[in-house]
Amino acid sequence: MLLGGLRLGEACTNQPIRKNIITVDRQRLPDGTISTPKTGGPVVIPEWFADEYRSHDFTRAANTVYVGIRRAGKKVGLGNSLTPHVLRHAFATQLVNAGCSPEVLRRQCRHHDVSVSLGFYVHTTQADVEGAVIRAFS
């Protein structure tokens, strides 16, 4: 979720992968059934993560993954704030902070409208704004 922006149900089922591109074409629903995703399509993941992705079996129940992520968040001092969807937001924010265009962000998140990607998924701080201005004019 953090390295590809997958939704929880998409991360709980094996998706086809070629090189470092996952083709999201299915999702696991809360009742365990497999269906078509909200929005499918290609998702690029870091090349260094592609082999790890291939070796993993993504057939866990969504609740198992959700609880595991919450526990990991508590373990590192984030309390109950870490969720699968927070990882998706962090993915989008990281792309923007790395300088990706709004259209690349929209495609990676598989949103129909870039305003969803930018308006709801990207979170900036004052430090982000200051850093961007410094980089732009240094």
ABEGO torsion letter per residue (X at the ends): XAAAGBBAAAAABBBBBBEABBBBABBBBAAGBBBBBABBEBBBBBAAAAAAAAABBBABBAAAAAAAAAAAAAAAGAEAABBAAAAAAAAAAAAAAAGBBAAAAAAAAGBABAAAAAAAABBBBAAAAAAAAAAAAX
